[in-house]
């Protein structure tokens, strides 16, 4: 019996407008839920395409309208996922892993040979806002132990004031993410001034595609440098060797769980640290990523924190510590809609 795939758009309401250096979402974010059926079993997946990489819900739908999954065996992952664009592959990859786990009666972390006790504590992302709004967001975070603060817009003084103000109120770990918002020279100058605030690392300070400029920043910064937009798939990593301290792996960038494992093993071979990240997404994709966190150094798996209502439950949080579900597959379940 052939595998049956359906793709449904999902609109997620945001707690706050979410602004980064290259754009803003004000009310909602859009993802797509994948459902793959084989016999009596259904696997759930999700993708959250990123315009930065020329992908969208429309490109995902268009791909599968022309290339429906060929085959009837969900275990033949190599064939089923071959040569599919990353965002489209991500949704199918996650759904197939969920389906296989359900068929075997085992949670995903167990299929991958991982210890759920080694899952990590996630950061909580603070989007770009004015100082009063930023302080409100930090207050709402409460005693969450790690923040990731978006920078890359405004004057140097305004960005430094943002971190100085947060640090005056917040004692936990702080990570930065400039989303390609600075030049190399600006990055060196700003990071030099921010180092006194005990910053764990800075993510993607400059535009992607310039590894030697990343090396220039890294050699002049006391704050470690991690890539995001520069590190989409495993083959991107060798050119970053010696230029950065770590890389951000996101399932939607690399095409799902199999792509993430390729990136993780490649990064380890190159001596790089690894962060597992996410987009603003539902509990389906967030939970899939959470299952991989025992393999990495840092987690930024906070999609459900940023949405006002999530129609799926899966990974849970204990003061930021990721608690993996122990039911078969992803361990994700649908919840009743808000009345």
Phi, psi and omega per residue, in radians:
X1 nan 2.199 -3.094
X2 -1.149 2.574 3.041
X3 -1.141 2.473 3.125
X4 -1.981 2.192 -3.111
X5 -2.015 2.318 2.940
X6 -2.228 2.568 -3.113
X7 -2.219 2.191 -3.074
X8 -2.122 2.292 3.035
X9 -1.181 2.538 3.102
X10 -2.288 2.160 3.092
X11 -1.814 2.125 -3.092
X12 -1.917 2.100 3.096
X13 -1.250 2.475 -3.102
X14 -1.642 2.572 3.037
X15 -1.182 -0.796 3.084
X16 -2.331 2.707 2.919
X17 -0.920 2.462 -3.059
X18 -2.016 1.920 -3.028
X19 -2.064 2.318 3.005
X20 -2.205 -3.084 -3.008
X21 -1.078 -0.480 -3.065
X22 -1.893 0.118 3.120
X23 2.916 3.110 -3.068
X24 -2.525 2.440 2.928
X25 -1.887 2.232 -3.019
X26 -1.655 -0.825 -2.997
X27 -2.028 -0.725 -3.057
X28 -2.455 2.879 2.921
X29 -2.246 2.660 -3.038
X30 -2.015 2.301 3.026
X31 -2.273 -3.049 3.089
X32 -2.362 2.316 3.093
X33 -1.678 2.265 3.091
X34 -1.776 2.414 3.011
X35 -2.228 2.081 3.109
X36 -1.980 2.154 -3.136
X37 -1.900 2.401 3.019
X38 -2.437 1.881 -3.051
X39 1.107 -2.190 -3.115
X40 -1.604 -0.009 -3.070
X41 -1.769 2.571 3.060
X42 -2.241 2.268 3.045
X43 -1.799 2.396 3.131
X44 -1.776 2.383 3.029
X45 -2.431 3.037 3.128
X46 -2.694 2.616 2.961
X47 -2.373 2.656 -3.137
X48 -2.334 1.352 -3.013
X49 -0.996 2.599 -3.043
X50 -2.030 2.110 -3.135
X51 -1.035 -0.545 3.131
X52 -0.939 -0.487 -3.126
X53 -1.905 0.391 3.074
X54 1.046 0.662 3.091
X55 -2.198 2.624 -3.086
X56 -2.704 3.006 3.055
X57 -1.052 -0.582 3.138
X58 -1.181 -0.728 3.133
X59 -1.173 -0.593 3.112
X60 -1.158 -0.863 3.139
X61 -1.070 -0.737 -3.120
X62 -1.078 -0.686 -3.130
X63 -1.054 -0.859 -3.062
X64 -1.326 -0.391 3.015
X65 -1.113 -0.569 -3.132
X66 -1.680 -0.380 -3.067
X67 -2.349 1.197 3.099
X68 -1.109 2.634 -3.127
X69 -0.972 2.252 -3.110
X70 -1.810 2.053 3.113
X71 2.345 2.944 -3.121
X72 -2.217 0.093 -3.092
X73 -2.023 1.860 -3.082
X74 -1.157 -0.231 3.135
X75 -1.404 -0.242 -3.111
X76 -1.505 1.134 -3.012
X77 -1.113 -0.690 -3.099
X78 -1.013 -0.765 -3.129
X79 -1.282 -0.769 -3.062
X80 -1.155 -0.514 -3.040
X81 -1.830 0.117 -3.036
X82 -1.195 2.256 2.990
X83 0.997 0.645 3.026
X84 -1.744 2.397 3.088
X85 -0.966 2.609 -2.951
X86 -0.944 -0.873 -3.077
X87 -1.132 -0.694 3.098
X88 -1.188 -0.693 3.137
X89 -1.149 -0.624 -3.101
X90 -0.981 -0.874 -3.094
X91 -1.073 -0.756 -3.140
X92 -1.226 -0.736 3.125
X93 -0.995 -0.844 -3.115
X94 -1.131 -0.741 -3.141
X95 -1.111 -0.680 3.128
X96 -1.171 -0.700 3.092
X97 -1.127 -0.673 3.082
X98 -1.106 -0.755 -3.133
X99 -1.103 -0.775 -3.140
X100 -1.110 -0.762 3.110
X101 -1.058 -0.700 3.116
X102 -1.179 -0.674 3.130
X103 -1.114 -0.647 -3.124
X104 -1.562 -0.193 -3.110
X105 1.245 0.552 -3.086
X106 -2.297 2.474 3.048
X107 -1.184 2.723 -3.070
X108 -1.010 -0.755 -3.095
X109 -1.034 -0.565 3.140
X110 -1.281 -0.652 3.068
X111 -1.047 -0.562 -3.110
X112 -1.579 0.004 3.106
X113 1.290 0.546 -3.030
X114 -1.913 2.706 -3.133
X115 -1.701 2.010 -3.103
X116 -1.105 -0.389 3.112
X117 -1.170 -0.306 -3.123
X118 -1.620 0.165 3.037
X119 -1.103 2.814 -2.960
X120 -1.851 3.069 2.982
X121 -1.681 2.253 -3.074
X122 -1.512 2.689 2.924
X123 -1.374 2.900 3.109
X124 -2.140 2.068 -2.998
X125 -1.438 2.344 3.062
X126 -1.952 1.934 3.126
X127 -1.244 2.960 -3.096
X128 -1.238 2.248 3.111
X129 -2.661 3.059 2.996
X130 -1.248 2.954 -3.028
X131 -1.066 -0.836 3.141
X132 -1.030 -0.738 3.137
X133 -1.173 -0.678 3.103
X134 -1.068 -0.777 3.118
X135 -1.110 -0.631 3.075
X136 -1.085 -0.767 3.131
X137 -1.104 -0.738 3.132
X138 -1.108 -0.697 3.113
X139 -1.106 -0.665 3.128
X140 -1.153 -0.517 3.126
X141 -1.121 -0.520 3.129
X142 1.195 -2.247 -3.062
X143 -1.720 0.380 3.063
X144 -0.980 2.345 -2.910
X145 -1.429 -0.191 -3.082
X146 -2.450 2.277 2.993
X147 -1.956 2.540 2.886
X148 -2.038 2.046 -3.011
X149 -1.838 2.207 3.106
X150 -1.384 2.317 3.049
X151 -2.281 -2.958 3.073
X152 1.935 -0.104 3.067
X153 -2.165 2.672 3.113
X154 1.577 3.091 3.128
X155 -1.268 2.857 3.078
X156 -1.002 -0.757 -3.105
X157 -1.087 -0.707 -3.140
X158 -1.142 -0.699 -3.126
X159 -1.211 -0.683 3.089
X160 -1.166 -0.688 3.104
X161 -1.082 -0.652 3.114
X162 -1.012 -0.857 -3.107
X163 -1.240 -0.674 3.114
X164 -1.071 -0.734 -3.134
X165 -1.173 -0.761 3.108
X166 -1.068 -0.807 -3.085
X167 -1.116 -0.522 3.134
X168 -1.191 -0.343 -3.107
X169 -1.946 -0.326 -2.920
X170 -2.176 2.113 -3.062
X171 -1.619 -0.138 -3.043
X172 -1.371 -3.022 3.118
X173 -1.230 2.491 3.098
X174 -2.179 2.243 2.991
X175 -1.992 2.694 -3.136
X176 -2.059 2.681 3.046
X177 -2.535 1.952 -3.114
X178 -1.631 -0.125 3.104
X179 0.800 0.867 3.057
X180 1.219 0.356 -2.972
X181 -1.434 -0.179 -3.067
X182 -2.058 2.775 2.856
X183 -1.407 2.948 3.134
X184 -1.060 -0.726 -3.117
X185 -1.178 -0.715 3.083
X186 -1.092 -0.725 -3.128
X187 -1.049 -0.786 3.141
X188 -1.080 -0.746 -3.094
X189 -1.178 -0.844 -3.085
X190 -1.195 -0.791 -3.130
X191 -1.130 -0.569 3.070
X192 -1.081 -0.665 3.130
X193 -1.359 -0.481 -3.092
X194 -1.502 -0.226 -3.061
X195 -1.036 -0.496 -3.099
X196 -1.211 -0.184 -3.110
X197 -1.664 0.271 3.048
X198 1.024 1.136 -3.102
X199 -1.625 2.306 -3.080
X200 -1.240 -0.804 3.041
X201 -2.923 2.952 3.057
X202 -2.141 2.273 -3.109
X203 -1.669 2.322 3.031
X204 0.662 1.211 -3.101
X205 -1.220 -0.492 -3.043
X206 -2.206 2.974 3.138
X207 -1.036 2.464 3.133
X208 -1.148 2.730 3.073
X209 1.718 0.141 -3.088
X210 -2.314 1.219 -3.058
X211 -1.043 -0.598 -3.129
X212 -1.203 -0.522 3.052
X213 -1.256 -0.598 3.011
X214 -1.075 -0.719 3.091
X215 -1.068 -0.720 3.121
X216 -1.021 -0.793 3.136
X217 -1.154 -0.821 -3.084
X218 -1.035 -0.718 -3.100
X219 -1.199 -0.293 -3.076
X220 -1.998 0.113 -3.072
X221 -2.088 2.341 3.008
X222 -1.370 -0.236 3.110
X223 -1.596 2.192 3.124
X224 -1.036 2.652 -3.074
X225 -1.988 2.279 3.135
X226 -2.171 2.462 3.108
X227 -1.678 2.777 2.974
X228 -2.339 -1.257 -3.130
X229 -1.084 -0.404 3.090
X230 -1.424 -0.243 -3.047
X231 -2.202 1.509 -3.106
X232 -1.675 -0.778 -3.101
X233 -2.333 2.959 -3.041
X234 -1.026 -0.636 -3.100
X235 -1.207 -0.211 3.073
X236 -1.322 -0.359 -2.896
X237 -1.334 -0.654 -3.110
X238 -0.994 -0.630 -3.128
X239 -1.224 -0.261 3.118
X240 -1.609 -0.050 -3.102
X241 -1.011 2.217 -3.138
X242 1.426 -0.102 -3.078
X243 -1.770 -0.372 -3.088
X244 -2.471 2.906 3.112
X245 -1.615 -0.437 -3.090
X246 -2.840 3.025 -3.121
X247 -2.335 2.646 3.073
X248 -1.748 2.130 3.108
X249 -1.788 2.181 3.065
X250 -2.190 2.337 -3.080
X251 -1.022 -0.666 -3.076
X252 -1.255 -0.452 3.092
X253 -1.329 -0.681 -2.993
X254 -1.750 -0.053 3.060
X255 1.696 0.329 3.043
X256 1.941 -2.796 -3.016
X257 -1.164 -0.760 -3.129
X258 -1.134 -0.713 3.094
X259 -1.139 -0.651 3.116
X260 -1.139 -0.723 3.113
X261 -1.100 -0.682 3.072
X262 -1.051 -0.781 3.137
X263 -1.129 -0.743 -3.106
X264 -1.088 -0.803 -3.112
X265 -1.209 -0.629 3.092
X266 -1.145 -0.776 3.132
X267 -1.074 -0.745 3.113
X268 -1.058 -0.733 3.136
X269 -1.098 -0.489 -3.134
X270 -1.626 0.040 3.113
X271 1.318 0.399 -3.127
X272 -1.678 2.557 2.965
X273 -1.362 2.852 -2.997
X274 -2.359 2.314 2.935
X275 -1.951 2.391 3.022
X276 -1.760 2.082 -3.040
X277 -2.001 -3.080 3.130
X278 -2.643 3.017 2.952
X279 -1.749 -3.044 2.935
X280 -1.356 1.930 -2.931
X281 -2.653 3.046 -3.117
X282 -1.493 -3.120 3.126
X283 -1.152 -0.273 3.129
X284 -1.159 -1.029 -3.085
X285 -1.250 -0.620 3.093
X286 -1.073 -0.748 -3.136
X287 -1.181 -0.685 3.084
X288 -1.001 -0.801 3.124
X289 -1.143 -0.693 -3.099
X290 -1.037 -0.599 3.129
X291 -1.067 -0.394 -3.104
X292 -1.598 -0.148 -3.009
X293 -1.121 -0.400 3.051
X294 -1.071 -0.230 -3.121
X295 -1.606 -0.157 -2.952
X296 -2.120 -3.136 -3.058
X297 -1.708 -0.586 -3.071
X298 -2.380 2.630 3.081
X299 -2.190 2.403 2.997
X300 -2.282 1.153 -3.020
X301 -1.951 1.237 -2.987
X302 -2.108 0.321 -3.107
X303 -0.863 -0.842 -3.120
X304 -1.120 -0.387 3.097
X305 -1.171 -0.465 -2.975
X306 -1.664 -0.098 -3.123
X307 -1.916 2.540 -3.088
X308 -1.394 -0.443 3.075
X309 -2.619 2.240 3.125
X310 -2.044 2.113 -3.115
X311 -1.362 0.113 3.138
X312 -2.304 2.503 3.006
X313 -2.007 2.563 3.122
X314 -2.844 -1.835 3.079
X315 -1.029 2.480 3.040
X316 -2.080 2.988 -3.017
X317 -2.262 2.359 3.065
X318 -2.146 1.668 -3.005
X319 0.914 0.737 3.123
X320 1.582 -0.313 3.119
X321 -1.262 2.215 -3.126
X322 -1.302 2.199 3.075
X323 -1.929 1.979 -3.028
X324 -1.409 2.391 3.073
X325 -1.192 2.553 -3.090
X326 -1.887 0.314 3.057
X327 -1.571 2.850 -3.008
X328 -1.027 2.600 -3.134
X329 1.241 -2.455 3.104
X330 -1.175 -0.507 -3.017
X331 1.397 0.511 -3.114
X332 -1.774 2.469 3.123
X333 -2.351 2.587 3.089
X334 -1.421 2.531 3.106
X335 -2.017 2.846 -3.110
X336 -1.156 2.484 3.105
X337 -1.153 2.728 3.087
X338 -1.204 2.322 -3.105
X339 -1.225 nan nan
